[in-house]
Amino acid sequence: MAHSAAPASSKASSALQTRAAHGIALIQGAVERWLEAERDQLVLWVPVALGAGAAAWFVLPDPQGWAAVLLLALATSSAALAVGRGGRAPVLVAALSLAVAIGLALTWARAERVAAPVLARPTIAWVTGRVEQLEPLPARRLTRVTLAVLGWDGAGRAPMRVRINLDAPIVPSGLARGATIRVRARLMPPAPPAVPGAYDFARVAWFAGLGATGRGFAPVTIVTPAAPAASDIRAALTRHIETRLAGSAGGIAAALATGDTGAIEESDAEAMRRAGLAHLLSVSGLHITAAVGLVMWLTLRLLALSPRLALTGRLPLVAAAAGAVAAIGYTWLTGAQVPTIRSCVAALMVLAALVLGREALTLRLVAAGAVVVLLCWPESVVGPSFQLSFAAVTAIIAFHEHPRVRMWFAGQEEPRWRAVLRGLASLLLTGLLVELTLMPIAVYHFHQAGLFGAFANIVAIPLTTFVVMPAEAVALLLDLVGAGAPGWWVADRALAFLLWIARTVAGAPGAVTALPVMPQAAFGAMVAGGLWLAIWRTRWRYVGLLPVVIGAVWTIATPVPDLIVTGDGRHLALRGDDGGVAILRDRTGDYVRDLLAEAGGLDGAPALLSGARGARCNRDLCWMERHVDGRLWRVLATRSLYLVPANELISLCRRADVVISERRLPRGCRGRWLTLDRTTLARTGGVRVTFATGRVATVRAAGDSHPWVVAGQDETREGAKGASMLAGGLSMLPAAGSKATRP
């Protein structure tokens, strides 16, 4: 019986293995057929993999994690080539894994290559430096100067580059790029995010080589004036435009020509942001496209006046060359910032495609531009500029490449009025698509989503492209002979209309929806789903809707925070039982007010705790109560640096669930659940608390070894040298992202 059972078992196992092998073969065949149908799209995943590797470096906390992903990607690539027996799938896996490794390695290497000294702690110092960048901000009565440090008499190691704001009255005449100046300034280390999810200037400053920022005092001495050959054409052009057009109109006109936005009033800049028109203020693909198109059109029209030249058939090539020169010159004139360089590269690729007789606007062009940017500036992948611009262009091209969309909006034999309506419908649908595409990015970075931007852009983009920029260009040319007034009048009227659109849309009810900080994983899911939808062409592309929906639902379901505390402990925002947000200090500056409102998902100005229900405040302390899920939470916060009788303070602390202070508290002053004092916040940075879930999110995570974070921790250790640690102070704070146990 045993002998007969063994062969039967062996036969069953063999049959099972055969069926499994057959099933695997069927799956492999289906995958290969799918990839064969998508063969033209496969190369588009290369920049996605590069960006994923770069993003992984920012998401993972330490060199161990970076090395692990790097080795895993290389091993996967090698294994795919070794195990694969032909076919597209192994080659695709190998190529994308290698691209992930390259993206991560490039980012890691660039972070090390740009490493520069960072100021250890706030200081006042005399700085001698060469002016590398000069940014007049007339709307704020400031001039922002970036200096390459040549001399330093402050405490600690000198940074290599500093950025200093100078009040308008103390700016010396003759200050220009290339000059060497000496100034006394109060300098600060680059600031980390004040609260979780806020703008990380420390990271941006690290890749820019900035070691400190601050404000200068009089007198500012020019040690060596700028050479006459180094006169700043860009600054001169900006000043000329601002003298021709007053106020924000002049600031917008200067932004279109030179990229300088300093003359735009803050209220108008905010209106442009709320109306979804802020992209018009930063030189991007729209502006370079308009400049290139205008130059090519003028070149063709002028050269075509000669029959001999027109008959050569080379005019398109000459016009493309003129457009390329215009793109490069415009990029140089506007300061050659990374977003502008990115747009210039894309414009040059379009011109090259036109010269070669290829279709210009394709996803392959976008992919090539993304590869160039990621190879040169891999850190840009986590910036809103890169994400917004590439997402918008990708969405537009993918939408108009869809066969049904091509059929709907293709030119047909029809009355003119129907053709106009068809064009308007195309603009409207494209605008709505772009708004929906950019909405997750706007919510993730700015905690706001505009609702009416698509409608505003339908008018604003053609107005800027076909009226404002040509009128400004004509006016500047005619100014050479003193006859530019008509052009400036047209530009002024058009810009006044643009500002009216921005103010009207921004002031409309529901123009902006404020949301709390989006979970990083939800954002990643929506980005992955959007790329899947945009790149693939077969019906499997619609699988990308699933992660998009998951990310959107996750974001909407994320509870708003109940308590937000800045990293210095001076400011906090508490959500009341009525859903409103109130801040601790009555004299909080506008920047901090807006910061706390955005982080709390509030569109508008927050209230004051001193006048809120459930709060009792005096000059030194605030006692606040919050009801959540049937439980009463008591929060105690100090609001001055004056000493409070220790016994009374300790008694209040023992009754409070959460205690917050910008100072070091007495040993017995501990909250029943959480204590956030000077020592604790120095370790964690800003804090966001959700009472219902007991979740505490912090700016700084344990073990984060990114270089700008390490530099900030060095600064904290330097500033806290000699300070004693409070007993149990750190142990009472839950780990970043963990759920705390409530009493």
C-alpha positions, 0 to 999 in steps of 0.5 A: 500500500505504501509503495502504491501511495508514493507514486500516486503522490508523486504524480499529483505533485508533478501534475500540480507543478505542471499546472503551476508552470502553465499558469505562470506561462499564461501570465507571462504571455499576457504581460508580454502581449500587454507590453508589446501593445504599450511598447511606445510608452515604455520609455516614458517610465524611465524619468518616473523611475529616476524621480522615484529614486530621488524621492526615495532619498528624501523619504528614507531617513538615513544612509542605511535606508538609502544604501539598502534601496540602492543595493536592492535596486541594483540587485533587482536589475541584475536578477531581471537580466539574469533570470529573464529569457528574452521578452520585454518584461525583464528588460523593463524591470532591469531598466527601471530598477537601474533608473531608481538606483541612479536617481537615488545615487545622484541625489545623495551625491548632489547633497554631499557635493553642495555641502557648505557650512551652516551657521550654528546659532543666531548671531550678529556679525560683520560680513564682507562679501561679493554680491551674487544676486540682487533682488529689489522688493519695492513693495516691501521696501526691501532689497534682498542681497545674496553674498559670497562671504569673503570676510567674517568676524562673527562667532562660529564657522563662517558660512560660504553664502548668506542672504541679507535683507536691506531696508530701502533707506540703507541701500547704497547707490551703486549697489550691483551684482559683482560689487563687494560690500561690508555690512553688519547683520543679524543672521539666523540659521536657515529655518526648518519647517515651523510646524509639520507639513510647512515649507522646509526652507532649511532643505532648500537653503542646503541645496542653494548653498545658503548658510544663513539669512538675516537683516542688515543694519546701516551703514552698508559700505561698498568696498569694491564697486561692480565693474562697468562691464558687469552692470546688471541689465536685468535690474536696469530693465526691471527699473525701467518697466516699473517707472513706466507702469505703477504699482502691481501692474509694473510688478507683473510686467517686470515679472513677465520680462525679467522674473522680478516679482518684488514690486507686486503688492502682497495683497495682489500676489495673494489674490493671484494665488487664490485665483489660480493665476500665480503661475503667470508671475513666475517665468515658465513654459508659458512665457518662453513659448510666447516669446519664442512664438513671437520671435519666430512669427516676426522672423518669418514675416520679415524674411518672407518679404524677400521673394528670394529668401522665401523661395529657398525653403529655409525660412522655418529653419532660420525662424527656429534658430531665432526662436532658440536664441530668444529662448536662451536669451530670455532664460538668461535675462530672467535670472536662469532659475531652475524652472526657467532653465527647465522650460528653456530645455523643453522649448529647445527640444520642441524647436529641434523636433520641428526642424527634424519634421517630428511631432513636437508636443509629445510625452516623449518630449516631456520625458526627455525634459524631465530626464535632463532636469533630474540628472542636473537637479535631482532635488527638484523632484520634491519641489512644487515647481517641478511637480506643478509644471510637469504635471500640467504639461503631462496632463494636457498632452495625455488628454489631447493624445486620447483618440476620442479627444482628438476626434472631438476637437479636430478641425472640421468643415463647420460654421465659424461660430461652431469652431469658436465654441469648439475651441472654447470648450477645448480650453475649458475642459483642458483648464478643468483637467489641469486644475484637477491634476494640480489640486493634489499637489497644491493641497500637499504643498500649500494646504489649499485647493482653488475651485475657480482657477480653470475659469479664470485661466481661460481669460487670463492666459490668452490675455497675458500671451496675446495682449500683455506680452506682445504689447510690452515687447513692442513698448520696450522696442519703441522706447529705444526711440522714445515712442513706447507710450501707446504700447505701455498704455495697452499693457497697463489696461490689460494688466488692470483687467488681469488684476480685476479678474484675480481680485474678483475670483479670489473674493468669490465665496468658495474660491479656495478650499483649505485642507489640513496637511495631506498624508505623504502616503496619500499624496504618493498614491495619487501621484502614482495613479495619475502617472499610470493614467497618463502614460499607458494607452490600453484599457489597463490605464484606468486601473490608475483611478484606484490609487487616485481615489484611495489617496483622495478619500484618505486625504478627505478622511484625515482628521484636522489637527486639534493642536499645532505648536511651532518649534520655538514653543512661542505660538500655538493654534487650538481648534475649538469645539465649534471648529474654529481655530484660535491662536495663543498670542494677541500680537502674532505676526501675519506670517505666523497667523497664515502658517497656523491657519494653513496647517489647521485647514482654515481659510481666513484669519484665526481668532484669539484664544484670549477671546475664545470660549473655553479659554481663560488667559492672562498676561502670562498663561492660557488655560484652554479646554476642548471636548473630543469624543466625550472627553475633556482635554485641558491645555496649559500654555505660557505666553510670556517670559515673566516668571510665574510662582512655581507652586501655582504653575506646578499645580496647574500643570498637574491638572492639565493634559498638555503643557506647552511653553517656550521656556524650560519648566520647573521639574514638577511641571509636567502635563498628565499626557504631554509636555512640550517645553523648550528642551522637548521642542528643541528635539522634535521641532514643531508638533501637530496633535490630534486628540481623537486618535492620540496621534502626535506628528513632529517636524523632526523624526528620530534618526533623520540623517539628512544633512540639513537636519543634522546641521540643525541638530548641531545648531540645537546642541550648540545653543543648548550647551550646558542646559540640563535635561528635564527629568522625563521630559522627552520620555513623555513625548510619543515617537513621531507618527505614533499613537500616544496612550491617553490616561 
